[in-house]
Amino acid sequence: MTADDLVEMLDRVITAGAVVHGDVIISLAGVDLIRLDLRALLVAMDTLELE
């Protein structure tokens, strides 16, 4: 995969839009201490319609 291929792939994803979702849990001895629920919206500004 070349750098040009990566740029083309990212351009397609951002033009169409994508939602990235993930969870991070930090635990000690089986006890959850910290939980993070992460979400990000990746979209080009001209694709995003603000109301």
N, C-alpha and C positions, 0 to 999 in steps of 0.2 A: 504494500500500500504506500503510495507516494503522498507527499504533502498536498498535491493538487487534488488527489482523490479524497483526502480527509476534508479539505475545504469544501469540495462539492457536496459531500455527504452532510456536513454541518449546515450548509446553505439550504439543502432540501428539508432537513429537520426543522430549522428555524422558520422557513417559509410556511411549512404546513402547521407547525406548532407541536409542542410535546410537553407532557407533564412528567416530571421525575419525582418519585415518591420513595422514601426510605425511612427506616427506623434504626435508631442507635440505642442500645440498652447497655448500661454499665452496671455490672453486678459483682458482688463479693460474697463468696461462700453461699451461692445460690439465692442471695437476697438482692433484688433490684434496687440500686441506689439512685440511678439517673436514667430517665427515658426521654429521648428526643424523637419527635415525629416531624420529619422533614418533607416539605413539598416545594417544588419549584416549577414555574411555568416558563418555558422557553418559546418565544414567538417574536417575529419581526414586528417592529412598531407599526408598519403600514398594514400588517395583517390584523393587529389588535384593534378592535372597535371599542372606543370608549363612549359610554353613555352618560 
